[in-house]
Amino acid sequence: MYYAVALMFGAVAILFFYTGFNGSGTVDSKPLYYGIGAVFGLLSFAMFVKNGALIESLLGLIVGVPCVWFGIMHIIDVFQHNIRVEAILKKITYHRGGRGGGSYRLDFEVPQYRTKYTVDSVSSKRKFIEGESYVIYISKKDAKAHVHRIRNVLLGLIMVLTGLMFLSIIGMVLKIF
């Protein structure tokens, strides 16, 4: 069973390298494909030679780096949407998620700009009524908006801290040597 998992990791590495080499992705995504392929290839190799320290370090990297990256990008996104405006809620759409859950998408219109903005992934629509006016935070760059800025910043911080926790596994492993 152990070697079967190692072979699966190797197959995932080959798949990502193949995708990067055959030109399926964009130029910007090729380094991502190669990086993921390299990590899974090293993980497969570490499992074949039964090097526990390398396996733990790579698992910390696989989980930690994306968490830190997405957390930082989430925080930056919230701070880029810093223009406070009054907007009218035009439409509430329910999106079904996995395991019976879901989220709501809110479509707003800002009358003075004559533009529409969207808030994705609101967990509850109880506080929102179509046709009412609400404060939203927008950016001049895109049509995305935020309603709960503090909650979104806290979510980004939690993601960063979770990623740092997983990355600390690497530090703990290196102290063993």
C-alpha positions as CSV (number, residue, x, y, z in Angstrom):
1,M,0.0,0.0,0.0
2,Y,2.9,2.4,0.9
3,Y,4.5,1.9,-2.5
4,A,1.1,2.2,-4.3
5,V,0.8,5.7,-2.8
6,A,4.3,6.6,-3.8
7,L,3.5,5.4,-7.4
8,M,0.3,7.6,-7.4
9,F,2.4,10.6,-6.3
10,G,4.8,9.8,-9.1
11,A,2.0,9.6,-11.6
12,V,0.7,13.0,-10.5
13,A,4.2,14.4,-11.0
14,I,4.3,13.0,-14.5
15,L,0.9,14.4,-15.3
16,F,1.8,17.9,-14.2
17,F,5.1,17.8,-16.0
18,Y,3.4,16.6,-19.2
19,T,0.7,19.3,-18.9
20,G,3.5,21.9,-18.6
21,F,5.5,20.6,-21.5
22,N,2.7,20.0,-24.0
23,G,1.6,23.6,-23.9
24,S,-1.8,23.1,-22.4
25,G,-1.5,25.9,-19.9
26,T,-0.8,29.6,-20.4
27,V,2.8,30.9,-20.1
28,D,2.0,32.2,-16.6
29,S,0.8,28.7,-15.5
30,K,3.8,26.7,-16.7
31,P,6.0,27.4,-13.6
32,L,3.1,26.4,-11.4
33,Y,2.7,23.0,-13.3
34,Y,6.5,22.4,-13.1
35,G,6.6,23.3,-9.4
36,I,3.7,21.1,-8.5
37,G,5.2,18.3,-10.6
38,A,8.6,18.7,-8.8
39,V,7.0,18.6,-5.4
40,F,5.0,15.4,-6.1
41,G,8.0,13.9,-7.8
42,L,10.2,14.6,-4.8
43,L,7.5,13.3,-2.5
44,S,7.3,10.1,-4.5
45,F,11.1,9.7,-4.4
46,A,11.1,10.3,-0.7
47,M,8.5,7.6,-0.1
48,F,10.4,5.1,-2.2
49,V,13.6,5.7,-0.2
50,K,11.6,6.0,3.0
51,N,13.0,9.3,4.1
52,G,10.4,10.5,6.7
53,A,12.0,14.0,7.2
54,L,11.8,14.8,3.5
55,I,8.2,13.5,3.4
56,E,7.2,15.7,6.3
57,S,9.0,18.7,4.9
58,L,7.3,18.3,1.5
59,L,3.9,17.9,3.0
60,G,4.4,21.0,5.0
61,L,5.4,22.8,1.8
62,I,2.4,21.4,-0.2
63,V,-0.1,22.7,2.4
64,G,1.8,25.7,3.9
65,V,2.8,27.7,0.8
66,P,-0.6,27.7,-0.9
67,C,-2.3,28.7,2.4
68,V,0.1,31.6,3.0
69,W,-0.2,32.6,-0.7
70,F,-4.0,32.6,-0.8
71,G,-4.2,34.3,2.6
72,I,-1.9,37.2,1.5
73,M,-3.7,37.6,-1.9
74,H,-7.0,37.6,0.0
75,I,-5.9,40.4,2.3
76,I,-4.4,42.4,-0.6
77,D,-7.7,42.0,-2.5
78,V,-9.7,43.3,0.5
79,F,-7.4,46.4,0.9
80,Q,-7.5,47.1,-2.9
81,H,-11.3,47.4,-2.6
82,N,-11.2,50.5,-0.5
83,I,-13.7,52.8,-2.2
84,R,-16.8,53.0,0.1
85,V,-20.1,53.6,-1.9
86,E,-23.8,53.2,-1.4
87,A,-25.2,50.6,-3.7
88,I,-28.6,49.1,-4.4
89,L,-29.0,45.3,-4.1
90,K,-30.5,44.1,-7.4
91,K,-30.3,40.3,-7.2
92,I,-29.5,37.5,-4.7
93,T,-28.5,34.2,-6.3
94,Y,-28.0,31.0,-4.4
95,H,-25.1,28.7,-5.3
96,R,-25.3,25.1,-4.1
97,G,-22.0,23.9,-2.6
98,G,-20.8,20.5,-1.6
99,R,-22.4,18.5,1.3
100,G,-25.7,20.3,1.1
101,G,-24.2,23.7,1.9
102,G,-24.1,26.8,-0.3
103,S,-23.4,30.5,-0.6
104,Y,-25.1,33.5,-2.0
105,R,-24.0,35.9,-4.7
106,L,-25.1,39.5,-4.4
107,D,-25.4,41.7,-7.4
108,F,-25.3,45.5,-6.7
109,E,-25.7,48.5,-8.8
110,V,-24.1,51.8,-8.0
111,P,-26.3,54.6,-9.3
112,Q,-23.7,57.4,-9.5
113,Y,-21.3,55.2,-11.5
114,R,-24.0,53.3,-13.5
115,T,-22.0,50.1,-13.0
116,K,-22.7,46.7,-11.4
117,Y,-20.7,45.0,-8.8
118,T,-20.8,41.5,-7.4
119,V,-20.2,40.1,-3.9
120,D,-19.4,36.4,-4.1
121,S,-19.7,33.8,-1.3
122,V,-21.9,35.5,1.3
123,S,-22.9,32.8,3.8
124,S,-26.4,34.2,4.7
125,K,-28.9,36.4,3.0
126,R,-30.9,37.2,6.2
127,K,-29.5,40.7,6.4
128,F,-30.0,41.5,2.7
129,I,-33.2,42.5,0.9
130,E,-33.4,43.1,-2.8
131,G,-34.0,46.8,-3.7
132,E,-32.5,48.1,-0.4
133,S,-29.3,50.3,-0.3
134,Y,-26.1,49.0,1.4
135,V,-22.5,50.1,1.8
136,I,-20.1,48.1,-0.3
137,Y,-16.4,48.5,-0.9
138,I,-15.2,48.5,-4.5
139,S,-12.1,49.0,-6.6
140,K,-11.7,50.8,-9.9
141,K,-9.9,47.7,-11.3
142,D,-12.8,45.1,-11.4
143,A,-16.5,44.5,-10.8
144,K,-15.9,42.6,-7.6
145,A,-17.0,44.1,-4.2
146,H,-16.8,43.4,-0.5
147,V,-19.5,43.8,2.1
148,H,-17.7,42.5,5.2
149,R,-14.2,43.8,5.0
150,I,-13.1,43.0,8.6
151,R,-14.4,39.4,8.3
152,N,-12.5,38.9,5.0
153,V,-9.3,40.3,6.5
154,L,-9.6,37.9,9.4
155,L,-10.2,35.0,7.0
156,G,-7.0,36.0,5.2
157,L,-5.1,36.2,8.5
158,I,-6.3,32.7,9.5
159,M,-5.2,31.3,6.2
160,V,-1.8,32.9,6.6
161,L,-1.4,31.6,10.1
162,T,-2.5,28.1,9.1
163,G,0.0,28.1,6.3
164,L,2.8,29.3,8.7
165,M,1.8,26.5,11.1
166,F,2.3,23.9,8.3
167,L,5.5,25.5,7.2
168,S,6.8,25.3,10.8
169,I,6.8,21.5,10.3
170,I,9.9,22.1,8.1
171,G,11.6,23.9,10.9
172,M,10.8,21.2,13.4
173,V,12.1,18.6,11.1
174,L,15.4,20.4,10.5
175,K,16.0,20.8,14.2
176,I,16.0,16.9,14.4
177,F,19.2,16.7,12.3
